[in-house]
Amino acid sequence: MTFSGAADKFSADLSLVEDANSRKLIEALDLQTVNGRFDLAGYWQPGDGRLAIEQYDVSIEKAGTLGLTFDFGGYTPDFIKSLQELQKTMAAAPENADNSAQSLAMLGLMQQLTFHSARIRFDDDSLTGKVIDYLAGQQKVKPGDVVNQAKGLLPFLMAQLDNAELTTQTTAAVNTYLDAPKSIEISARPTNPVPFAAIAAGAMSQSPKDLIKMLGVSVVANEPALDDG
């Protein structure tokens, strides 16, 4: 089962925003009137529950395009039915009721899902430069100073992930992007499908290093979009 959809144009009038600080930001980014479009495409295989969103792009004129894709398995009709029944049970439970049984049931359902890949990508259309100029104006410094601050701070923030390889890769990608903003992309492409339960367990661990490695996380800048197929 394949599906697709699009909106050739949508618009929003942000000049009506009343908050003074928000209005300053909107004006600085030249987004008083937002015009854009979105495109969606994907497929679903009921037999094995493979669900893939191959394209979900939202494009804003004078800003950029945000694209999302994801691919997972196990989303079968039986899974959907079980999930709906569990949601009904949880909704009908008293407010202070013990929901440990429902939580275990939800965990059991999650074990049926497998993660194949995901990606988030931003293609710049002048938004990045406007944001840098705005921050520079707020701090009363030059735009280049803001860029250098971001470059210097990023390695310290990435160090919390305890993954030297990803820190080096991300730092290089962000530096490339800030020097010449074109596109930046974060993807997760594991070598083999990963059960959602394993992802949940990794997310609760003290160090995300193993989870990052398991999911095959990578960051690139100013490169063509990779094929998820």
C-alpha positions as CSV (number, residue, x, y, z in Angstrom):
1,M,0.0,0.0,0.0
2,T,1.6,3.3,-1.1
3,F,0.5,6.8,-0.3
4,S,1.4,10.3,-1.2
5,G,0.1,13.8,-0.6
6,A,1.0,17.4,-1.0
7,A,-0.1,21.0,-0.4
8,D,1.1,23.2,-3.2
9,K,0.8,26.3,-0.9
10,F,0.0,27.3,2.6
11,S,0.4,30.6,4.3
12,A,0.3,32.3,7.7
13,D,0.2,35.9,8.8
14,L,2.7,36.2,11.7
15,S,2.4,40.0,11.7
16,L,-0.6,39.6,13.9
17,V,1.5,38.1,16.8
18,E,1.2,40.4,19.8
19,D,4.2,39.5,21.9
20,A,6.8,42.1,21.5
21,N,9.8,39.8,21.7
22,S,8.3,37.4,19.2
23,R,7.5,40.2,16.8
24,K,11.1,41.3,16.9
25,L,12.3,37.8,16.1
26,I,9.7,37.4,13.3
27,E,10.8,40.7,11.8
28,A,14.5,39.9,12.0
29,L,13.9,36.6,10.2
30,D,11.7,38.3,7.6
31,L,8.8,35.9,8.3
32,Q,5.9,38.3,8.8
33,T,4.1,36.4,6.1
34,V,5.0,32.7,5.9
35,N,4.4,30.9,2.5
36,G,5.3,27.3,1.9
37,R,4.3,23.9,0.8
38,F,4.6,20.3,2.0
39,D,5.1,16.9,0.3
40,L,4.5,13.4,1.8
41,A,5.1,9.9,0.4
42,G,5.5,6.4,1.8
43,Y,4.3,2.8,2.0
44,W,2.9,0.3,4.3
45,Q,3.1,-3.5,4.1
46,P,0.4,-5.0,6.4
47,G,1.9,-8.5,6.2
48,D,5.1,-7.7,8.1
49,G,4.0,-4.2,9.3
50,R,6.7,-2.4,7.5
51,L,5.8,1.3,7.5
52,A,8.0,3.9,5.8
53,I,7.6,7.6,5.4
54,E,10.0,8.2,2.5
55,Q,9.3,11.9,2.3
56,Y,7.9,14.5,4.6
57,D,9.2,17.8,3.5
58,V,7.9,21.2,4.7
59,S,9.3,24.1,2.7
60,I,9.1,27.7,3.8
61,E,10.0,30.5,1.4
62,K,12.9,32.7,2.5
63,A,13.7,30.1,5.3
64,G,14.4,26.6,4.2
65,T,13.1,23.0,3.9
66,L,12.8,20.6,6.9
67,G,12.6,17.0,5.8
68,L,11.8,13.9,7.9
69,T,11.9,10.2,7.0
70,F,11.5,7.1,9.1
71,D,11.2,3.3,8.5
72,F,10.1,0.7,11.0
73,G,8.6,-2.8,11.0
74,G,6.0,-4.7,13.0
75,Y,3.1,-2.2,12.6
76,T,0.7,-4.9,11.6
77,P,-3.1,-4.9,11.8
78,D,-2.9,-7.1,14.8
79,F,-0.5,-4.7,16.5
80,I,-2.8,-1.7,15.7
81,K,-5.8,-3.6,17.2
82,S,-3.9,-4.5,20.4
83,L,-2.6,-0.9,20.7
84,Q,-6.2,0.5,20.4
85,E,-7.5,-1.9,23.0
86,L,-4.7,-1.1,25.4
87,Q,-5.3,2.6,24.9
88,K,-9.0,2.1,25.7
89,T,-8.1,0.2,28.9
90,M,-5.7,2.9,30.0
91,A,-8.2,5.7,29.3
92,A,-10.9,3.9,31.3
93,A,-8.7,3.4,34.4
94,P,-9.3,5.7,37.4
95,E,-6.9,8.6,37.7
96,N,-4.8,7.2,40.6
97,A,-5.1,3.5,39.6
98,D,-2.0,1.3,39.4
99,N,-1.1,1.1,35.7
100,S,1.9,-1.2,36.0
101,A,0.1,-3.9,34.2
102,Q,-0.7,-1.6,31.3
103,S,2.9,-0.4,31.2
104,L,4.2,-4.0,30.9
105,A,1.6,-4.6,28.2
106,M,2.8,-1.5,26.4
107,L,6.4,-2.7,26.7
108,G,5.3,-6.1,25.3
109,L,3.8,-4.4,22.3
110,M,6.9,-2.3,21.7
111,Q,8.9,-5.5,21.4
112,Q,7.0,-6.2,18.3
113,L,8.3,-3.1,16.5
114,T,11.7,-2.8,14.9
115,F,13.6,0.3,13.9
116,H,15.1,0.4,10.4
117,S,16.1,4.0,9.8
118,A,15.3,7.7,10.4
119,R,16.5,11.0,9.1
120,I,16.0,14.7,9.8
121,R,17.5,17.2,7.2
122,F,17.4,20.9,6.8
123,D,18.1,22.6,3.5
124,D,18.8,26.3,4.2
125,D,17.2,29.1,2.2
126,S,18.7,32.1,4.1
127,L,17.2,31.3,7.5
128,T,20.6,30.4,9.1
129,G,22.2,33.7,8.2
130,K,19.2,35.6,9.5
131,V,19.3,33.8,12.8
132,I,23.1,34.4,13.2
133,D,22.6,38.1,12.4
134,Y,19.7,38.3,15.0
135,L,21.8,36.7,17.7
136,A,24.7,39.0,16.9
137,G,22.5,42.0,17.2
138,Q,21.2,40.7,20.6
139,Q,24.7,40.2,21.9
140,K,26.1,43.4,20.2
141,V,28.8,41.4,18.5
142,K,29.7,40.5,14.9
143,P,28.0,37.6,13.1
144,G,31.4,35.9,12.9
145,D,31.7,36.0,16.7
146,V,28.4,34.1,17.0
147,V,29.6,31.5,14.6
148,N,32.9,31.1,16.5
149,Q,31.1,30.8,19.8
150,A,28.9,28.0,18.4
151,K,31.9,26.2,17.0
152,G,33.8,26.5,20.3
153,L,30.8,25.4,22.5
154,L,29.7,22.4,20.4
155,P,32.5,20.0,21.4
156,F,31.8,20.5,25.1
157,L,28.1,19.8,24.5
158,M,28.8,16.7,22.4
159,A,31.2,15.4,25.0
160,Q,28.2,14.5,27.2
161,L,27.3,11.8,24.7
162,D,30.6,10.0,25.5
163,N,31.2,9.2,21.8
164,A,34.4,10.6,20.4
165,E,33.7,9.5,16.8
166,L,30.3,11.2,16.7
167,T,31.7,14.3,18.4
168,T,34.4,14.7,15.8
169,Q,32.0,14.0,12.9
170,T,29.3,16.4,14.3
171,T,31.8,19.2,15.0
172,A,33.2,19.0,11.5
173,A,29.7,18.9,9.9
174,V,28.4,21.9,12.0
175,N,31.6,23.9,11.2
176,T,31.2,23.2,7.5
177,Y,27.5,24.2,7.7
178,L,28.1,27.4,9.6
179,D,30.9,28.5,7.2
180,A,28.5,28.0,4.2
181,P,25.0,27.1,5.2
182,K,23.5,24.7,2.6
183,S,22.2,21.6,4.3
184,I,22.7,19.6,7.5
185,E,21.4,16.1,8.0
186,I,21.2,13.8,11.1
187,S,20.5,10.1,10.3
188,A,20.2,6.8,12.1
189,R,20.8,3.7,10.0
190,P,21.6,0.6,12.0
191,T,23.3,-2.3,10.3
192,N,20.4,-4.6,11.3
193,P,16.9,-3.7,12.4
194,V,16.8,-2.8,16.2
195,P,13.9,-3.7,18.4
196,F,12.2,-0.7,20.0
197,A,12.5,-2.3,23.4
198,A,16.3,-2.2,23.0
199,I,16.1,1.5,22.1
200,A,14.0,2.2,25.1
201,A,16.5,0.3,27.3
202,G,19.4,2.2,25.8
203,A,17.7,5.5,26.3
204,M,17.4,4.8,30.0
205,S,21.0,3.8,30.4
206,Q,23.5,6.2,32.1
207,S,25.6,6.5,28.9
208,P,24.1,6.9,25.4
209,K,27.3,5.7,23.8
210,D,26.1,2.2,23.1
211,L,22.7,3.4,21.8
212,I,24.3,5.8,19.4
213,K,26.5,3.0,18.0
214,M,23.6,0.6,17.8
215,L,21.5,3.0,15.8
216,G,24.3,4.0,13.5
217,V,23.9,7.8,14.1
218,S,25.8,10.1,11.8
219,V,25.8,13.8,10.9
220,V,26.8,15.4,7.6
221,A,26.6,18.9,6.1
222,N,26.3,20.3,2.6
223,E,25.9,16.9,1.0
224,P,23.1,15.5,-1.3
225,A,20.3,13.7,0.5
226,L,21.2,10.0,1.0
227,D,18.9,7.3,-0.3
228,D,17.1,5.5,2.5
229,G,16.1,2.6,0.3
